[in-house]
Amino acid sequence: MRCRALRSERGSAVAEFVLVGALLTALTLAVLQLGLALHVRNTVLDAAAEGARFAALADNTPADGVARCRELIAAAIGDGYAGDVGASLGDWRGHPAVTITVRTTLPVIGLLGIAEALEVSGHAAIETLD
């Protein structure tokens, strides 16, 4: 009689539901966090590319591109992600170009994350009026 009571699976459905539910919740949150991190990366990358294109126009300077990049990041994600934006002039693939580089936070838990762990650059050929 005692052996039969030990082999009974009565009540195990509740424990299994809790374990599987916790696992699925953790998996769902991890996928959402990955999506958020990719969204932040893609938004910052697009802002850097747009800032480089803006700075490369004939009547603009690299400082104009930095300001445009910061404006786009602040509007899309927030001011905290637009802190470290820099511009440089140089050659890219053999052509004179403007490079806008953004170093920002990589979100790990929500929007909180590792400071300056994400670095992206946008390049654009310099436009001239010649």
Backbone hydrogen bonds in HBPLUS format (Angstrom, degrees):
<---DONOR---> <-ACCEPTOR-->    atom                        ^
c    i                          cat <-CA-CA->   ^        H-A-AA   ^      H-
h    n   atom  resd res      DA  || num        DHA   H-A  angle D-A-AA Bond
n    s   type  num  typ     dist DA aas  dist angle  dist       angle   num
A0005-ALA N   A0001-MET O   3.29 MM   4  6.59 150.8  2.39 145.4 152.5     1
A0006-LEU N   A0002-ARG O   3.24 MM   4  6.53 146.7  2.36 144.4 152.4     2
A0007-ARG N   A0003-CYS O   3.27 MM   4  6.51 142.9  2.42 142.2 151.3     3
A0012-SER N   A0009-GLU O   3.19 MM   3  5.59 164.9  2.22 131.0 131.3     4
A0016-GLU N   A0012-SER O   2.97 MM   4  6.19 163.2  2.00 154.4 159.3     5
A0017-PHE N   A0013-ALA O   2.89 MM   4  5.97 156.0  1.95 144.1 151.0     6
A0018-VAL N   A0014-VAL O   3.07 MM   4  6.30 159.7  2.11 149.9 154.4     7
A0019-LEU N   A0015-ALA O   3.06 MM   4  6.29 163.5  2.09 150.0 154.2     8
A0020-VAL N   A0016-GLU O   2.88 MM   4  6.00 171.6  1.89 156.9 159.5     9
A0021-GLY N   A0017-PHE O   2.80 MM   4  5.74 156.4  1.86 144.7 152.6    10
A0022-ALA N   A0018-VAL O   2.97 MM   4  6.05 157.4  2.03 144.6 150.0    11
A0023-LEU N   A0019-LEU O   3.10 MM   4  6.29 157.9  2.15 144.1 150.2    12
A0024-LEU N   A0020-VAL O   2.92 MM   4  6.14 164.4  1.95 154.3 158.0    13
A0025-THR N   A0021-GLY O   2.94 MM   4  6.04 152.5  2.01 144.5 152.4    14
A0026-ALA N   A0022-ALA O   2.99 MM   4  6.16 161.2  2.02 147.2 151.9    15
A0027-LEU N   A0023-LEU O   2.99 MM   4  6.20 157.7  2.04 147.6 154.0    16
A0028-THR N   A0024-LEU O   2.92 MM   4  6.05 159.0  1.97 145.7 151.2    17
A0029-LEU N   A0025-THR O   2.97 MM   4  6.17 163.6  2.00 151.6 155.8    18
A0030-ALA N   A0026-ALA O   2.99 MM   4  6.15 151.0  2.07 143.7 151.7    19
A0031-VAL N   A0027-LEU O   3.04 MM   4  6.29 155.7  2.10 148.4 154.3    20
A0032-LEU N   A0028-THR O   2.98 MM   4  6.24 159.1  2.03 149.9 155.9    21
A0033-GLN N   A0029-LEU O   2.92 MM   4  6.10 154.0  1.99 144.3 151.4    22
A0034-LEU N   A0030-ALA O   2.97 MM   4  6.19 154.9  2.04 145.5 152.0    23
A0035-GLY N   A0031-VAL O   2.99 MM   4  6.22 156.6  2.04 146.6 152.9    24
A0036-LEU N   A0032-LEU O   2.95 MM   4  6.23 150.6  2.04 145.5 153.5    25
A0037-ALA N   A0033-GLN O   2.92 MM   4  6.17 161.1  1.95 151.0 155.8    26
A0038-LEU N   A0034-LEU O   2.95 MM   4  6.17 159.7  1.99 150.5 156.0    27
A0039-HIS N   A0035-GLY O   2.91 MM   4  6.07 149.5  2.00 141.9 150.8    28
A0040-VAL N   A0036-LEU O   2.93 MM   4  6.21 160.9  1.97 153.0 157.2    29
A0041-ARG N   A0037-ALA O   2.99 MM   4  6.20 164.3  2.01 148.4 152.8    30
A0042-ASN N   A0038-LEU O   2.89 MM   4  6.00 169.5  1.90 151.1 154.1    31
A0043-THR N   A0039-HIS O   2.92 MM   4  5.99 157.2  1.97 148.1 154.7    32
A0044-VAL N   A0040-VAL O   2.96 MM   4  6.08 165.0  1.98 152.5 156.4    33
A0045-LEU N   A0041-ARG O   2.88 MM   4  6.01 158.8  1.92 150.0 156.7    34
A0046-ASP N   A0042-ASN O   2.95 MM   4  6.03 159.0  2.00 142.9 148.5    35
A0047-ALA N   A0043-THR O   2.96 MM   4  6.15 154.7  2.02 144.6 151.8    36
A0048-ALA N   A0044-VAL O   2.92 MM   4  6.14 153.2  1.99 146.9 154.0    37
A0049-ALA N   A0045-LEU O   3.01 MM   4  6.25 158.7  2.05 149.1 154.5    38
A0050-GLU N   A0046-ASP O   2.89 MM   4  6.08 160.1  1.93 148.7 154.5    39
A0051-GLY N   A0047-ALA O   2.83 MM   4  5.95 154.0  1.90 143.9 151.5    40
A0052-ALA N   A0048-ALA O   2.95 MM   4  6.15 151.6  2.03 143.1 150.6    41
A0053-ARG N   A0049-ALA O   2.96 MM   4  6.23 159.1  2.00 147.6 153.3    42
A0054-PHE N   A0050-GLU O   2.92 MM   4  6.10 154.0  1.99 145.9 153.3    43
A0055-ALA N   A0051-GLY O   2.88 MM   4  6.07 155.4  1.94 145.6 152.3    44
A0056-ALA N   A0052-ALA O   2.96 MM   4  6.05 138.3  2.13 143.7 154.4    45
A0057-LEU N   A0054-PHE O   3.42 MM   3  5.67 161.7  2.46 104.2 109.4    46
A0127-GLU N   A0056-ALA O   2.82 MM  71  5.67 167.8  1.84 153.9 155.7    47
A0060-ASN N   A0057-LEU O   3.18 MM   3  5.47 170.5  2.19 118.9 119.9    48
A0064-ASP N   A0061-THR O   3.00 MM   3  5.27 129.7  2.26 104.6 117.5    49
A0065-GLY N   A0061-THR O   3.34 MM   4  6.80 148.8  2.44 145.6 154.0    50
A0066-VAL N   A0062-PRO O   3.01 MM   4  6.37 151.8  2.09 149.7 157.2    51
A0067-ALA N   A0063-ALA O   3.02 MM   4  6.24 162.1  2.05 146.5 151.0    52
A0068-ARG N   A0064-ASP O   2.95 MM   4  6.17 155.9  2.01 145.1 151.9    53
A0069-CYS N   A0065-GLY O   2.91 MM   4  6.07 158.7  1.95 146.7 152.6    54
A0070-ARG N   A0066-VAL O   2.93 MM   4  6.16 165.0  1.96 153.8 157.5    55
A0071-GLU N   A0067-ALA O   2.98 MM   4  6.12 156.0  2.04 144.5 151.4    56
A0072-LEU N   A0068-ARG O   3.00 MM   4  6.25 157.5  2.05 149.6 154.7    57
A0073-ILE N   A0069-CYS O   3.01 MM   4  6.25 165.1  2.03 155.1 158.8    58
A0074-ALA N   A0070-ARG O   2.90 MM   4  5.99 165.9  1.92 151.4 155.8    59
A0075-ALA N   A0071-GLU O   3.05 MM   4  6.17 151.8  2.13 142.1 149.6    60
A0076-ALA N   A0072-LEU O   3.04 MM   4  6.18 150.0  2.14 144.5 152.2    61
A0077-ILE N   A0073-ILE O   2.82 MM   4  5.72 172.0  1.83 158.7 161.5    62
A0078-GLY N   A0073-ILE O   3.23 MM   5  6.42 162.4  2.27 135.0 140.0    63
A0081-TYR N   A0078-GLY O   3.24 MM   3  5.90 160.1  2.28 116.6 121.8    64
A0082-ALA N   A0079-ASP O   3.11 MM   3  5.35 163.7  2.14 111.9 117.0    65
A0103-ARG N   A0084-ASP O   2.98 MM  19  5.41 167.0  2.00 160.8 165.1    66
A0086-GLY N   A0101-THR O   2.86 MM  15  5.25 165.7  1.88 156.3 161.2    67
A0101-THR N   A0086-GLY O   2.83 MM  15  5.25 159.4  1.87 147.1 154.1    68
A0088-SER N   A0099-THR O   2.92 MM  11  5.29 142.3  2.06 144.4 155.6    69
A0099-THR N   A0088-SER O   2.87 MM  11  5.29 164.3  1.89 159.6 163.2    70
A0090-GLY N   A0097-ALA O   3.03 MM   7  5.50 154.3  2.09 159.7 162.8    71
A0097-ALA N   A0090-GLY O   2.62 MM   7  5.50 165.6  1.64 172.1 169.6    72
A0092-TRP N   A0095-HIS O   2.84 MM   3  5.42 157.9  1.89 151.8 156.2    73
A0095-HIS N   A0092-TRP O   3.29 MM   3  5.42 158.8  2.34 104.8 111.0    74
A0126-ILE N   A0096-PRO O   3.03 MM  30  5.90 167.0  2.04 135.6 138.3    75
A0098-VAL N   A0124-ALA O   2.87 MM  26  5.47 158.1  1.92 158.9 162.9    76
A0124-ALA N   A0098-VAL O   3.04 MM  26  5.47 139.8  2.21 148.0 158.0    77
A0100-ILE N   A0122-GLY O   2.86 MM  22  5.20 161.6  1.89 154.2 159.6    78
A0122-GLY N   A0100-ILE O   2.82 MM  22  5.20 154.2  1.88 147.8 156.7    79
A0102-VAL N   A0120-VAL O   2.87 MM  18  5.46 166.2  1.89 161.7 166.2    80
A0120-VAL N   A0102-VAL O   3.00 MM  18  5.46 156.8  2.05 152.3 158.7    81
A0104-THR N   A0118-LEU O   2.85 MM  14  5.33 162.9  1.88 156.0 161.7    82
A0118-LEU N   A0104-THR O   3.12 MM  14  5.33 164.9  2.14 163.3 158.9    83
A0106-LEU N   A0114-ILE O   3.05 MM   8  5.38 159.4  2.09 146.0 146.6    84
A0114-ILE N   A0106-LEU O   3.14 MM   8  5.38 138.6  2.32 147.7 142.9    85
A0108-VAL N   A0112-LEU O   2.76 MM   4  6.01 163.2  1.79 138.3 143.1    86
A0109-ILE N   A0112-LEU O   2.98 MM   3  5.33 163.2  2.01 151.9 157.0    87
A0112-LEU N   A0109-ILE O   3.07 MM   3  5.33 146.7  2.18 134.2 132.2    88
